[in-house]
Amino acid sequence: MRAALLLVLALAAMPALAQPAAPAGDAPAAAAAPVVFSSASTAIGTLLDDAAAKAVLDKNVPGLTTNPQIEMARGMTLRDIQSYAAEQLTDTVLKQIDTDLAALVRK
C-alpha cells in the first residue's frame, strides 16, 4: 500500500519535473513591456478607465465618452463599433486616435 502511494506521488510530480525552468531574464522583460492602447485591440472600457486615454477620445470624438450607450460597448473596441458610428469613427479619426494613444505609452 505504501509503495502504491509513493508511486502515485512520484507520477503526480513528474509533469512538474518535466517542465523547463523559465529563463531568469524573461520575467523582468515581461514586466517592463510598455502598455500601448489602440483603436483595434484595446477595449473601450479600458480606454474610458484611463484618464489620459479618455481625454484622447474626448479630443477626437467629442460626446463619445458621455454618450449613455457607450457603457454597453465597454467590452468592444473602437474598430468594433465603427460601423455603428461611421460618421464619427472614420478611418482618419481612428488613425489620429491611434497616434495620440501611442504617445501615452505606459511603463
C-alpha positions as CSV (number, residue, x, y, z in Angstrom):
1,M,0.0,0.0,0.0
2,R,2.8,2.4,0.9
3,A,4.6,1.6,-2.3
4,A,1.5,2.3,-4.3
5,L,1.1,5.7,-2.6
6,L,4.7,6.6,-3.3
7,L,4.3,5.6,-7.0
8,V,1.2,7.8,-7.3
9,L,3.0,10.7,-5.7
10,A,6.0,10.2,-7.9
11,L,3.9,10.1,-11.1
12,A,2.0,13.2,-10.0
13,A,5.3,15.1,-9.6
14,M,6.7,14.1,-12.9
15,P,4.9,16.7,-15.1
16,A,6.2,19.4,-12.8
17,L,9.7,18.0,-13.1
18,A,9.5,17.8,-16.9
19,Q,8.6,21.5,-17.2
20,P,11.7,23.5,-18.3
21,A,12.5,26.3,-15.9
22,A,11.8,29.8,-17.3
23,P,15.0,31.7,-18.1
24,A,15.7,34.2,-15.4
25,G,15.7,37.1,-17.8
26,D,12.2,36.6,-19.1
27,A,10.2,37.8,-16.0
28,P,11.7,41.3,-15.8
29,A,11.4,41.8,-19.6
30,A,7.7,40.9,-19.5
31,A,7.1,43.2,-16.5
32,A,8.9,46.1,-18.3
33,A,6.8,45.7,-21.5
34,P,5.1,49.0,-22.3
35,V,1.3,49.2,-22.5
36,V,0.1,50.6,-25.8
37,F,-3.5,51.3,-26.4
38,S,-5.1,51.1,-29.9
39,S,-8.4,51.5,-31.6
40,A,-8.3,47.9,-32.9
41,S,-7.2,46.0,-29.8
42,T,-8.0,47.9,-26.6
43,A,-11.4,47.6,-25.1
44,I,-13.4,50.8,-24.9
45,G,-13.8,50.2,-21.2
46,T,-10.1,50.2,-20.7
47,L,-9.8,53.5,-22.6
48,L,-12.6,55.0,-20.5
49,D,-11.0,53.9,-17.3
50,D,-7.6,55.6,-18.1
51,A,-7.9,59.4,-17.7
52,A,-5.3,60.2,-20.5
53,A,-6.9,57.7,-23.0
54,K,-10.3,59.1,-22.2
55,A,-9.0,62.6,-22.9
56,V,-7.8,61.4,-26.3
57,L,-11.3,60.1,-27.1
58,D,-12.9,63.4,-25.9
59,K,-10.5,65.4,-28.1
60,N,-11.1,63.3,-31.2
61,V,-14.7,62.3,-30.8
62,P,-16.5,64.8,-28.7
63,G,-19.5,63.4,-26.9
64,L,-18.5,59.7,-27.3
65,T,-17.5,59.2,-23.7
66,T,-20.6,60.9,-22.4
67,N,-23.0,59.0,-24.6
68,P,-25.2,56.8,-22.3
69,Q,-24.9,53.9,-24.8
70,I,-21.0,53.8,-24.5
71,E,-21.4,51.7,-21.4
72,M,-22.9,48.9,-23.5
73,A,-19.7,48.9,-25.6
74,R,-17.1,48.7,-22.8
75,G,-16.0,45.2,-24.0
76,M,-15.7,46.2,-27.6
77,T,-13.0,48.2,-29.4
78,L,-13.4,51.4,-31.4
79,R,-13.0,49.4,-34.6
80,D,-15.7,47.1,-33.5
81,I,-18.2,49.9,-33.1
82,Q,-17.0,51.8,-36.2
83,S,-19.9,50.5,-38.3
84,Y,-22.4,51.9,-35.8
85,A,-20.9,55.3,-35.7
86,A,-19.3,55.5,-39.2
87,E,-19.7,59.3,-39.5
88,Q,-17.8,59.9,-36.2
89,L,-15.3,57.0,-36.3
90,T,-13.9,57.3,-39.7
91,D,-10.6,55.7,-40.6
92,T,-8.9,59.1,-40.4
93,V,-10.3,59.7,-36.9
94,L,-9.3,56.2,-35.7
95,K,-5.8,56.8,-37.2
96,Q,-5.5,60.0,-35.2
97,I,-6.7,58.3,-32.1
98,D,-4.1,55.6,-32.5
99,T,-1.4,58.3,-33.0
100,D,-2.5,60.1,-29.8
101,L,-2.8,56.8,-27.9
102,A,0.7,55.8,-28.9
103,A,2.0,58.9,-27.3
104,L,0.6,57.7,-24.0
105,V,2.8,54.6,-23.8
106,R,2.7,53.4,-20.2
107,K,5.5,51.5,-18.5
